[in-house]
């Protein structure tokens, strides 16, 4: 338990964190990797370069300070981050290292404004917060390891099949090299893939959503090749998987993780909305819902640039033939001439509120969406403007969590 004095001091730093939070976390990572370069084997370098990781940590630190007198309020965030940590292999011994460098970064950025009282208060608060993470993650590690087919750390999987789903997305069907059972998962969860890319100093870990329903003897991930665009470099892991990994190759996977999962007991209609490669967890949710809850109406909406970049389209259309409760709509930003000739889409442009209201008549539905951040912001805004309660709006970021507001 924190003393009232410590709580008051932490609360007093909230306005400072609002202004300087990202500068502190940027300096934190510089210090962390300078002293512990081995941690570069765990962290996503691209998210570091793009500033997403720094922003996500700044938001988490700010939320912790804001709710320091009621840490139960941030438990959902702790669990969400805990899933990421467990899938990456973050261990209790990493927390003192993080704490030391975080306090040093606060002192370095704020200078004399970071008094001994403030630093001590944050040291005390960090200890409590770290204990919460360690406790939550210990349960997650135990659950991942102890369940049937479960395992600790990373396990070797063989690429049984590799399928081109679009011009930029490949599906990988992965079976355990040891031939033993694999653990179950909830639709919407992901696995971490660790690769050693020739010529790279560090290993690289990425999370990919499981894109098929649970219950198979394999895991399927569907990966978009991220090519260079403007100042944004190509994705090292996605390009490596697309160009160098083929059938028979071995990948290292951690056990399934994630809290963006489908509530299968919910009886109201289900609406799944995706943009680009954000359809991967939606396909898993769709397939499982049709199998487990055949009376539940499902509307599946996907936005893509055009038909050449639209993955798993045929799979959804085949499901619709077998399941009359499924309705689907395709929205293409820039349809090709072939798309027009074949009437391959339902709307040109973007998914907007008027069109969304025209195809989803029941706002008393449960909405799930995933895709690029601008797409998700637009969906979040449209659903709220349509009067959908926050409790019925579910989404997940690919990468560090951000804000849709």
C-alpha positions in Angstrom: 0.0 0.0 0.0 1.2 3.5 -0.8 1.1 6.3 1.8 -1.2 9.2 1.2 1.8 11.5 0.9 3.2 9.3 -1.9 -0.2 9.3 -3.6 -0.4 13.1 -3.4 3.1 13.5 -4.8 2.3 11.2 -7.7 -1.0 13.0 -8.4 0.9 16.3 -8.5 3.0 15.0 -11.3 0.1 14.3 -13.6 0.1 17.7 -15.4 3.9 17.3 -15.9 3.5 13.9 -17.4 0.8 15.2 -19.8 3.4 17.6 -21.2 6.7 15.7 -20.9 5.6 12.1 -20.8 6.8 11.2 -24.3 10.1 13.0 -23.8 10.6 11.0 -20.7 9.8 7.6 -22.3 12.0 8.5 -25.3 14.9 9.2 -23.0 14.0 6.0 -21.0 14.4 3.8 -24.1 17.7 5.5 -25.1 19.1 4.8 -21.6 17.6 1.3 -21.4 19.1 0.1 -24.7 22.4 1.9 -24.0 22.9 -0.1 -20.8 21.2 -3.3 -21.8 21.5 -3.8 -25.6 20.4 -7.4 -25.1 16.9 -6.2 -24.7 16.9 -5.2 -28.4 16.3 -8.9 -29.0 12.8 -8.4 -27.4 11.6 -5.0 -28.4 10.1 -4.1 -31.8 12.7 -1.8 -33.5 10.2 -0.4 -36.0 7.8 0.7 -33.2 10.8 2.4 -31.5 11.7 4.3 -34.7 8.1 5.3 -35.3 7.7 6.5 -31.8 4.7 4.2 -31.1 6.3 2.4 -28.2 7.4 5.6 -26.5 3.8 7.0 -26.9 2.2 3.8 -25.6 4.5 3.8 -22.5 3.9 7.5 -21.9 0.1 6.8 -21.9 0.5 3.9 -19.5 2.6 5.9 -17.1 0.2 8.8 -17.3 -2.8 6.5 -16.6 -0.9 4.9 -13.6 -0.3 8.4 -12.1 -3.9 9.5 -12.7 -5.3 6.4 -11.0 -2.5 5.8 -8.4 -5.1 5.9 -5.6 -7.2 3.3 -7.4 -5.0 1.0 -9.5 -7.9 -1.4 -10.0 -9.1 1.1 -12.6 -6.1 0.3 -14.9 -6.3 -3.5 -14.4 -7.7 -4.0 -17.9 -4.6 -2.2 -19.3 -2.3 -4.2 -17.1 -3.8 -7.4 -18.4 -3.6 -6.2 -22.0 0.1 -5.3 -21.6 0.6 -8.5 -19.6 -0.5 -10.6 -22.6 2.1 -8.8 -24.7 4.8 -9.3 -22.1 4.1 -13.0 -21.7 4.1 -13.5 -25.5 7.5 -11.7 -25.7 9.1 -13.5 -22.7 9.3 -10.5 -20.3 10.4 -11.9 -16.9 10.3 -10.5 -13.3 14.1 -9.8 -13.5 13.4 -7.2 -16.2 11.3 -5.0 -14.0 14.1 -3.6 -11.8 16.1 -2.7 -14.9 13.1 -0.9 -16.3 12.4 0.9 -13.0 16.0 2.1 -12.6 16.1 3.6 -16.1 12.6 5.1 -15.9 13.5 7.0 -12.7 16.8 8.1 -14.4 14.9 9.3 -17.4 12.4 11.3 -15.3 15.4 13.0 -13.5 17.2 13.6 -16.7 14.3 15.2 -18.6 12.8 17.2 -15.7 16.1 18.3 -14.1 15.8 20.1 -10.8 12.0 19.9 -11.0 12.3 16.2 -10.3 13.0 16.6 -6.5 14.2 13.8 -4.3 10.6 13.6 -2.9 9.2 13.1 -6.4 11.8 10.5 -7.4 11.2 8.6 -4.1 7.5 8.7 -4.6 7.8 7.3 -8.1 10.2 4.6 -6.9 7.6 3.5 -4.4 4.8 3.7 -6.9 6.8 1.8 -9.6 7.4 -1.0 -7.1 3.7 -1.4 -6.5 2.9 -1.2 -10.2 5.7 -3.7 -11.1 4.4 -6.1 -8.6 0.9 -6.0 -10.2 2.4 -6.7 -13.6 4.6 -9.5 -12.3 1.6 -11.2 -10.5 -0.7 -10.9 -13.5 2.0 -12.2 -15.9 2.9 -15.1 -13.6 -0.6 -16.4 -13.8 -0.5 -16.0 -17.6 2.8 -17.9 -17.9 1.3 -20.7 -15.7 -1.9 -20.9 -17.7 0.0 -21.0 -21.0 2.3 -23.7 -19.9 -0.1 -25.9 -17.9 -3.0 -26.1 -20.3 -3.2 -29.2 -22.7 -0.8 -28.7 -25.5 0.7 -25.6 -23.8 4.3 -24.7 -23.5 6.7 -22.1 -22.0 9.0 -19.7 -24.0 9.2 -20.4 -27.7 8.5 -23.6 -29.6 9.5 -24.8 -33.0 6.8 -24.9 -35.7 7.1 -26.1 -39.3 5.5 -24.3 -42.2 3.2 -27.0 -43.5 1.6 -24.7 -46.2 2.2 -21.2 -47.5 -0.7 -19.6 -49.4 -0.8 -16.3 -51.3 -4.1 -14.7 -50.2 -3.6 -11.4 -52.1 -0.8 -9.4 -53.7 0.7 -8.6 -50.3 -0.7 -11.2 -47.8 0.5 -14.8 -47.3 -1.0 -17.3 -44.9 1.3 -19.7 -43.1 -0.1 -23.0 -41.8 2.1 -24.0 -38.8 2.3 -27.4 -37.2 4.5 -28.3 -34.1 7.9 -29.8 -35.1 7.6 -32.2 -32.2 4.3 -33.6 -33.5 2.6 -33.1 -30.1 -0.7 -31.3 -29.3 -1.0 -27.6 -29.5 -2.9 -25.4 -27.1 -6.4 -24.0 -27.7 -7.0 -20.3 -28.1 -9.8 -17.8 -28.2 -10.8 -16.3 -31.6 -9.0 -12.9 -31.8 -5.8 -13.9 -30.0 -2.3 -13.8 -31.5 1.1 -15.6 -31.4 4.5 -14.1 -31.3 6.9 -15.2 -34.0 10.7 -15.0 -33.3 13.1 -14.9 -36.3 16.8 -14.8 -36.8 17.3 -12.9 -40.0 20.7 -13.4 -41.7 22.8 -10.3 -41.4 20.8 -8.9 -38.5 22.5 -8.4 -35.2 19.4 -9.0 -33.1 16.5 -11.4 -33.2 13.1 -9.9 -34.1 9.8 -10.8 -32.5 6.4 -9.8 -34.0 2.8 -10.6 -33.0 0.4 -12.0 -35.7 -3.2 -12.7 -35.2 -4.4 -16.3 -35.6 -6.5 -16.1 -38.7 -8.5 -19.4 -38.5 -10.9 -20.8 -36.0 -9.6 -22.7 -33.0 -9.7 -26.5 -32.9 -7.4 -27.3 -35.8 -4.2 -29.3 -35.6 -2.4 -26.2 -36.9 -2.1 -22.5 -36.3 -2.6 -20.1 -39.2 -1.2 -16.6 -39.4 -1.8 -14.3 -42.4 1.0 -11.8 -42.8 1.0 -8.6 -44.8 4.3 -7.8 -46.5 5.1 -4.2 -45.4 6.9 -2.6 -48.3 8.8 0.7 -48.0 6.6 3.7 -48.3 7.9 7.2 -48.3 10.0 7.7 -45.2 8.7 4.4 -43.7 11.1 1.5 -44.3 10.0 -1.9 -45.3 9.0 -4.3 -42.5 12.0 -6.5 -41.8 10.1 -9.5 -40.5 7.1 -9.3 -42.8 9.4 -9.1 -45.9 11.5 -11.9 -44.6 8.5 -14.2 -44.1 7.1 -13.3 -47.5 10.3 -13.7 -49.5 12.5 -16.2 -47.5 10.2 -18.5 -45.5 8.6 -21.4 -47.3 7.0 -24.7 -46.8 9.2 -26.9 -44.6 11.0 -24.0 -42.9 10.8 -23.7 -39.1 9.6 -20.7 -37.1 9.7 -20.1 -33.3 6.3 -19.4 -31.7 5.1 -18.4 -28.3 1.8 -19.7 -27.0 -1.4 -17.8 -28.0 -2.1 -14.6 -26.1 -4.3 -11.5 -26.1 -7.4 -10.1 -24.6 -9.2 -9.0 -27.8 -11.5 -12.0 -27.9 -15.0 -12.7 -29.1 -17.7 -12.9 -26.4 -19.4 -16.0 -27.7 -22.2 -15.9 -25.0 -23.5 -12.5 -26.2 -26.8 -13.1 -27.9 -27.2 -9.9 -29.9 -26.2 -9.6 -33.5 -22.4 -9.5 -34.3 -20.8 -6.9 -36.6 -17.2 -7.4 -37.6 -15.5 -4.5 -39.4 -11.9 -4.7 -40.8 -9.5 -2.7 -42.8 -6.5 -4.2 -44.7 -4.8 -6.9 -42.8 -7.0 -6.1 -39.8 -9.3 -8.8 -41.1 -7.1 -11.6 -39.6 -8.6 -11.7 -36.1 -12.1 -11.0 -37.6 -11.9 -14.1 -39.8 -11.1 -16.2 -36.7 -14.1 -14.6 -34.9 -16.4 -15.0 -37.8 -15.6 -18.7 -38.4 -15.9 -19.6 -34.7 -19.2 -17.7 -34.3 -20.8 -19.4 -37.2 -19.7 -22.8 -35.8 -20.6 -22.2 -32.2 -23.6 -19.9 -32.4 -25.3 -20.7 -35.7 -28.4 -18.6 -34.9 -26.5 -15.4 -34.2 -26.8 -12.9 -37.2 -23.3 -11.8 -38.3 -22.5 -8.8 -40.6 -18.9 -8.9 -42.0 -17.6 -5.6 -43.5 -14.1 -5.3 -45.0 -12.4 -2.3 -46.5 -9.4 -2.8 -48.9 -7.7 -0.7 -51.5 -9.0 -3.0 -54.3 -9.6 -6.6 -55.1 -5.9 -7.3 -55.7 -5.2 -6.5 -52.0 -8.3 -8.2 -50.6 -7.3 -11.4 -48.8 -9.5 -14.3 -47.8 -12.4 -12.9 -49.8 -13.4 -16.2 -51.3 -13.3 -17.9 -47.8 -15.9 -15.4 -46.5 -18.1 -15.8 -49.6 -18.0 -19.6 -49.3 -19.0 -19.3 -45.6 -22.0 -17.1 -46.6 -23.3 -19.8 -49.0 -23.4 -22.3 -46.1 -24.6 -19.9 -43.4 -27.6 -17.7 -44.2 -27.2 -15.7 -41.0 -24.0 -14.2 -42.5 -24.1 -11.0 -44.6 -21.0 -9.5 -46.0 -20.0 -6.2 -47.6 -16.8 -5.1 -49.5 -15.7 -1.5 -49.6 -12.8 -0.6 -52.0 -11.0 2.7 -51.9 -9.6 2.5 -55.4 -11.3 -0.4 -57.3 -9.6 -1.7 -60.5 -11.3 -1.9 -63.8 -11.6 -5.6 -63.2 -13.3 -5.0 -59.9 -15.9 -2.8 -61.6 -16.5 -5.3 -64.4 -17.1 -8.1 -62.0 -19.1 -6.0 -59.5 -16.6 -7.2 -56.9 -17.5 -4.6 -54.2 -20.5 -2.9 -52.6 -19.1 0.6 -52.0 -16.4 2.7 -53.5 -14.4 5.0 -51.2 -14.3 4.6 -47.4 -16.6 3.1 -44.8 -18.5 6.1 -43.5 -21.4 6.6 -41.1 -24.3 7.0 -43.6 -23.3 3.9 -45.5 -22.6 2.0 -42.3 -26.1 2.9 -41.0 -27.6 1.7 -44.3 -26.1 -1.8 -44.1 -26.2 -2.3 -40.3 -29.8 -1.6 -39.3 -29.4 -2.7 -35.7 -27.2 -0.5 -33.6 -28.1 -2.8 -30.7 -25.3 -5.1 -31.9 -21.9 -6.0 -30.6 -19.2 -4.3 -32.8 -15.6 -5.5 -33.3 -13.1 -3.7 -35.5 -9.5 -3.8 -36.4 -7.2 -2.2 -39.0 -4.9 0.8 -39.6 -5.1 3.4 -36.9 -6.8 6.1 -39.1 -9.4 3.5 -40.1 -10.0 2.5 -36.5 -10.4 6.2 -35.5 -13.0 6.6 -38.2 -14.9 3.5 -37.1 -14.8 4.4 -33.4 -16.2 7.9 -34.2 -18.9 6.6 -36.6 -20.1 4.0 -34.1 -20.3 6.6 -31.2 -22.1 9.1 -33.4 -24.5 6.3 -34.3 -25.3 5.9 -30.6 -23.6 2.6 -30.0 -22.7 2.2 -26.3 -19.0 2.1 -25.4 -19.6 -1.4 -23.9 -20.5 -2.7 -27.4 -17.4 -1.3 -29.1 -14.4 -3.6 -29.2 -11.1 -3.1 -31.0 -7.4 -3.9 -31.0 -4.3 -2.1 -32.2 -1.7 -4.0 -34.2 1.3 -3.0 -32.1 1.5 -0.7 -29.1 -1.8 0.5 -27.8 -2.8 4.1 -28.7 -5.8 6.3 -28.5 -8.8 6.5 -30.8 -10.1 9.7 -29.4 
